[in-house]
């Protein structure tokens, strides 16, 4: 069972624990230097995703508005042209 655990972890549990503690220390120090907290980081990512979706849906709404405005002019003109073309 121990060899399965070592194979899963990629080494002995003690060596992996030391590596993880060292990497956690480096990442934590870097985040502290930049004044970033994990919660703040997740909030920024979620806010960015929400802003991208809002921007995308706003663009779709804007294009839909353009189509509607254009249709209010084009469809009656097309209908009139069809009516007058029938009379010939």
C-alpha positions in Angstrom: 0.0 0.0 0.0 2.9 2.4 0.8 4.2 2.0 -2.8 0.8 2.9 -4.2 0.8 6.0 -2.0 4.3 6.9 -3.1 3.4 6.3 -6.8 0.3 8.5 -6.4 2.2 11.3 -4.6 5.2 11.1 -6.9 7.7 10.4 -4.0 7.8 9.7 -0.3 5.1 11.5 1.7 7.8 13.3 3.8 9.6 14.6 0.8 6.4 15.8 -0.8 5.3 17.5 2.4 8.6 19.4 2.5 8.3 20.5 -1.1 4.7 21.6 -0.6 5.6 23.6 2.5 8.5 25.3 0.7 6.3 26.1 -2.4 3.5 27.4 -0.1 6.0 29.7 1.6 7.3 31.1 -1.7 3.8 31.6 -3.1 2.5 33.1 0.2 5.5 35.5 0.4 4.9 36.6 -3.3 1.2 37.1 -2.6 2.0 39.1 0.5 4.4 41.2 -1.4 1.7 42.0 -4.0 -0.9 42.5 -1.2 -3.1 39.7 -2.7 -5.3 37.4 -0.6 -6.7 34.2 -1.9 -10.3 35.5 -1.4 -9.5 38.7 -3.2 -7.9 36.7 -6.0 -11.0 34.6 -6.4 -13.3 37.7 -6.2 -11.2 39.4 -8.9 -11.4 36.3 -11.2 -15.2 36.0 -10.7 -15.7 39.7 -11.3 -13.6 39.5 -14.5 -15.7 36.6 -15.7 -18.9 38.4 -14.9 -17.7 41.6 -16.7 -16.8 39.6 -19.8 -20.2 38.0 -19.8 -21.9 41.3 -19.2 -19.9 42.8 -22.0 -20.8 39.9 -24.3 -24.5 40.1 -23.5 -24.5 43.8 -23.9 -23.0 43.5 -27.3 -25.7 40.9 -28.3 -28.3 43.3 -27.0 -26.8 46.2 -29.0 -26.7 44.1 -32.2 -30.3 43.0 -31.6 -31.3 46.7 -31.2 -29.6 47.5 -34.5 -31.4 44.7 -36.3 -34.7 45.9 -34.8 -34.2 49.5 -35.8 -33.1 48.5 -39.3 -36.0 46.2 -39.7 -38.4 49.0 -38.8 -37.2 50.8 -41.9 -36.3 47.9 -44.3 -39.4 45.7 -43.9 -42.0 48.5 -44.7 -39.8 49.6 -47.7 -39.5 46.0 -48.9 -43.3 45.4 -48.4 -44.1 48.6 -50.4 -41.7 47.5 -53.2 -43.4 44.1 -53.3 -46.8 45.8 -53.5 -45.8 48.2 -56.2 -43.9 45.5 -58.2 -47.1 43.4 -58.2 -49.0 46.2 -60.0 -46.8 46.1 -63.0 
